[in-house]
Amino acid sequence: LATGAWRDLLGSGEARRTFAHGGFYKSEIRLGATQGGARAYVIGLNTEVCHVKNYHAFSHEVDAQEQLEWLRVTLSDLESTGAKAILIGHIPPGLWSGCWGEYSEVYEEIVSSYTGVIAAQLYGHQHSGSFRVFYDREREAGKGDGFLSRASGVAYVTPSLTPFKNLLPSFRIYTIALDGEEAGGDQQTRRPMVTKFTQYFLDLVKYQAPKEEDVVAWYISFTAPQSLGIPNLAPRTWRVVADRLLSNKTVRDDYMRLEANGREGGFMGSKGQLRAYPCGVMHVANSPLMECSKQNEEQFIRDYTGKEHTYVLTTMFDFEVLMGEFCESMEGFLRSDCMKRRVN
């Protein structure tokens, strides 16, 4: 891809090099004259390095560590030049989303350190639209408001054009204020951020027997913040939304139906994941996620994978012991995946 179909899309030789090396890249966005000379870059992340279903990622943490360090350095360089960044990836951070907690915690720490650089974080994978809240966990909480004062960022989960379960094809259009001036308000909204988005859907029922003269029509599902009854899209506002989802089942059900363009039963995850949904959007770091949901890591993995048993046995046994004893007998593993040295 780096030298073929994506060559022009990636742009610079450096972007093609890092993409070929690890699946991550930085590419400048061509902005119109109305942006007043602002510079912005798309930073594409390879989220397979944290995917719990990716055995290579499980056994080769160096790939994830390398990408996170590259992200930190890249954001620091952009900060020094006044440029802005739009982060994109497939799997959102957080064990509930299917991304290992250790990776997610470091990612959260990085993005919380560069709120003046990051204008948007856009992900997918869930098929229905959603969000994730991040926190500056190093900062002391304000008086009486706990995590609310430390909400440092938000990632948006964009719905899929691919129909899945009972979902309809869907997409979003985001409005991003690179300099923060359009957002107005206080310190949290006077920063680069998504200030508005509109979610669209295609009603497939109307096209089950299409005619040649039919015109495909995309309909507006909802617009944020207006349709959600919230004042803005600042991180702390999304924290309040997440609190409401956690404390009120009716609000949660209504919101998830809105995310799925009014469709029932469109959530792609398991029943276990559905129960932990409010905690999954509220926390990406392991400790608060597990405290919120009253679940441990093993249960999250089982819910995500749909398996009664998982390979998260390293909490009880040394990893090399497991690989040395069981690798060659594990279904789906290549011989090259197995360690050459057996542990007695």
Phi, psi and omega in degrees: 000321184297331181250000182241250189299329184261005185303308182290326181294322181287331177082252190295158176297327178296319179296319179294325181292311182292327178293317179294329183282311187222006178081010177241157184197166173231128182223131183289142178266136175278108182264151178284171182296338183289348181277000172064036177083005179294149177244137181218151182228144168272130174248110181266127182250143177269096186280358173294341180289348179239004185290128184291342178270359181263103183296324179300318178295325180295323185259355180228075183296341184300329179296316179293317181297320180296317181295318180295321178293321176299318179298316180299313180295319181296316179294324177296318178296318179294322179299321182292338180257356181081009180279161181246163184228143170242114182271133178229151177190175182269300184270123178293156177296157177111136180298326178300328180278348182104015180244128186308141185297321181298315176300314184297322180293318178292319177301314179300317179297320181293308184293332178288341179273348185229046181293337178279352181255320187277117180270334181197150172233118188235126182229182180219227171079322186280341181077320170265158182284148180197199181204164173222138181258140177244157184226149170272092188281354178273338182278141178289142180293150175288173185293114172076359184247006173051229184294339185304316183289343184256003177299116190251342183193170178217139173252140179257135178258113185274135179293166188262145171286343181272123178295139181215135185053240183257015184276159176254153175305137186207155175206170178232153169242121183258141170255123185240128174265106183291326182261353178084349185294325180296333185288328181065197173075210187266196187300324182290334181257348174270062183206162176301129182190163170286124181257345182194147168212152178237131179258131181245156176216158178247121181278096184295335181301326182286347185240026178292329176231072187293148175252156184301326183275358180296141175250124180292125183241125175264133182252149176284126176274306176195164177234132178252139013270349190305309184292340183269352180069032179243155187286330184197184180249029178293154181306316182293333176294318178293330175297319178296318177301314180299321177300318180293322178297325182285323188268344186225108183296324179297317178297317179300312181298318180295319182292317180294326175294322178295317178303326183264021177058038176084000183277143177268146174067027183267356181294128189280344186274186180278174177296325177297317177296321180299319179298324184268008185307308182302321179290327180294324178277338184274330185221135173252340177281144187300309188301306179292330178297314182288325177295319181294316187270347185059037177233158175258177184299318182301318180293322177298318179296318179296318179297318183289318184275344183073022182248148176281334179230144182230178179270016177277062179261354184289351173289341181249330185230151175299138185300318181296325177297314180299313182293319181295325185271326192239349189305309187292343180261358181279129181295136175090358181263139174278154178301327181292341178285339187274145181292143180288329183266121176272140181264126180281000000 
